[in-house]
Amino acid sequence: MNREIIEAIKQIEREKGINSETLLVALEDALLAAYRKTPGAVEWARVDIDRETGEMQVNQLVLAEGVELKTLPRPEPEIPEGVDPEEFEPPPPDIDWSAYGPDEIRPVSVTTDNFGRIAAQTAKQVILQRIREAEREMMYEEYVDRVGEVVNGIIQQSDHRYTLVDLGRVEALLPASEQVPGERYDHGARIKAVIVDVRASNKGPQVILSRRSDEIIKRLFELEVPEIADGLVEIRNVAREAGWRSKIAVISNVQGVDPVGACVGPRGSRVRMVVSELRGEKIDIIPFNDEPARYVAKALSPSRVREVIVDDEARQATVIVPDDQLSLAIGKEGMNARLAARLTGWRIDIKSESTFASEEEGDEFSDELEGGVQRCMHILQNGRRCPNAVVPGTRHCALPGHDLPQPNPPTLAPADDGAADEAAAAAALEAEVEADVADVVEDGPQEEIVADPVAEAEAEAVADAVEDAVEEAAAGEAAAVAVPDEGAPAADADGEATNE
């Protein structure tokens, strides 16, 4: 009979994976509970089972008078629900048998024939309870180490509060707070979810799943992209609006491996599988960059960015985008900007080019910022001064390239069109004067003109003679032209008279 017990324990160990020592300890506790139900049972006793032969032996602890019983420390017992605290009797303490020598332990002669029906039923219940507790502990230890792992399951039941998912050995819980808005969970359908928490309870481990966690994005890409599973490509950050759009920042740990291309896959096959598992959720894959300006600009994709002005101390970035890209950069209800800020960890302020130009119109020529800090002298490609503060002791900011000389810097755009026209006219007049001066200098010094009184008198006499001659000629012409009398014959062009 004893050998049959040992064989049965080994069979349970093979089928359920429970350690045989755990089962033997449970059997000893069950036999001890059965022994205490028998008449004449001693107070301090324990049951020992031989691990080889299966022989059972009940041993009694014998204490001398005045010796205090040594027990094992234990936590404060919990009072079951519905039990009056005054009537509750805590279980007896566990004796510390290792504190006593062999001379203080005496064997008790007892056989299983003395066990009655109630004692046998008690032993059975204790054994079954210990086996269930061992199974729960094993399942808890199995799943507590799998937190953050993606598991496959079959939906068993779904309502507005939670969804039960069968994982095989245990049923997991998918609460409403971890579900994606708009997703349907039909009975019998297969889903993938990530384990976010494992709780121990009296009914076994309670596994909590999630479909809206950022961790599920990482795990799904690890399953689809071998480079991520091997550590060649790493997902640095994830920002997600469950059911709508997600952004992930990836970086390559090996030179020559394109992180974005590895995640996209041939013809987009890899990212398409992830999108299909997330039921159509859009995913933006951007390369991670240590430079904040480039990182923020990439995070706002698919919009185009013209310029990024960063403030390292406040971790704030002002992004300048074309006027036609403003709505795309902000996104629907601010989703694109919100995801970019969450992904980068920077506060992002998005402005259109026209708005930024109007705001900077008044202070684009200013040499000082708030607090008397000098402004960078570098001229940007749009013709405006760099808005950043200078490095102490220099005339430029810390951005790369701003301290280099500019052979043909862009011209600063004036603030007033009228002032621009006046400046252009003044520049043209100045250029004309400079040209005239250059001609004079080139021709050399001119001879000085001296006035002569005799020459002036002769010139006046000649002028008077010419004037008199002109007057005489005019008078002669007037006398030669006569008006004919009435009835006289008319003359032709040669002065001869003609008769009709």
ZIJO-V867202 format. One record per backbone hydrogen bond with DSSP energy under -0.5 kcal/mol. NH is the residue of the N-H (numbers start at 1). CO is the residue of the C=O. Records with the same first field share a line. If there is no record, write none. Layout:
BEGIN
NH=CO  CO
END
This chain:
BEGIN
5=1
6=2
7=3
8=4
9=5
10=6
11=7
12=8
13=9
14=10
15=11
16=12
17=13
18=12
23=19
24=20
25=21
26=22
27=23
28=24
29=25
30=26
31=27
32=28
33=29
34=30
35=31
36=32
37=33  34
38=35
41=38
45=43
46=59
48=57
50=55
54=50
57=48
58=108
59=46  57
60=106
61=44
62=60  104
63=61
67=64
71=69
72=94
80=78
83=80
87=84
88=84
90=88
96=70
97=95
99=96
100=97
104=101
105=102
106=60  104
108=58
110=108
114=111
115=112
120=116
121=117
122=118
123=119
124=120
125=121
126=122
127=123
128=124
129=125
130=126
131=127
132=128
133=129
134=130
135=131
136=132
137=133
138=134
139=135
140=136
141=137
142=138
143=139
144=140
145=141
146=143
147=144
148=195
149=146
151=193
153=191
154=166
155=189
156=164
157=164
159=162
163=174
164=157
165=172
166=154
167=165  170
169=167
172=165  170
173=207
174=163
175=173
176=161
178=175
179=176
183=180
186=184
188=155
189=186
191=153
193=151
194=210
195=149
196=194  208
197=208
199=206
204=201
206=199
207=171  205
208=197
209=173  207
210=194
211=178
212=178
216=213
217=214
218=214
219=215
220=216
221=217
222=218
223=219
224=220
225=221
226=224
228=225
229=225
230=226
231=228
232=227
233=227
234=251
236=234  249
237=249
239=247
241=245
242=240
244=241
245=241
246=282
247=239
248=284
249=237
250=248  286
251=234
253=232
254=232
257=254
258=256
259=257
262=258
263=259
264=260
265=261
268=265
269=266
270=264
271=264
272=268
273=269
274=270
275=271
276=272
277=273
278=274
279=276
280=275
281=275
282=244
284=246
285=283
286=248  284
288=250
292=290
295=291
296=292
297=293
298=294
299=295
300=296
301=298
303=300
306=320
307=320
309=318
310=308
311=316
315=311
316=311
317=347
318=309
319=317  349
320=307
321=319  351
325=322
326=323
329=325
330=326
331=327
334=331
335=332
336=330
337=330
338=334
339=335
340=336
341=337
342=338
343=339
344=340
345=341
347=315
348=346
349=317
350=348
351=319
353=321
356=352
357=353
358=354
359=355
360=356
361=357
364=360
366=363
369=373
372=369
373=370
375=367
376=388
377=395
380=378  384
383=380
386=378
390=374
391=396
394=391
402=399
404=401
407=405
409=406
413=383
420=416
421=417
422=418
423=419
424=420
425=421
426=422
427=423
428=424
429=425
430=426
431=427
432=428
433=429
434=430
435=431
436=432
437=433
438=434
439=435
440=436
441=437
442=438
443=439
444=440
456=452
457=453
458=454
459=455
460=456
461=457
462=458
463=459
464=460
465=461
466=462
467=463
468=464
469=465
470=466
471=467
472=468
473=469
474=470
475=471
476=472
477=473
478=474
479=475
480=476
481=477
482=480
484=482
488=485
492=496
495=492
498=490
END
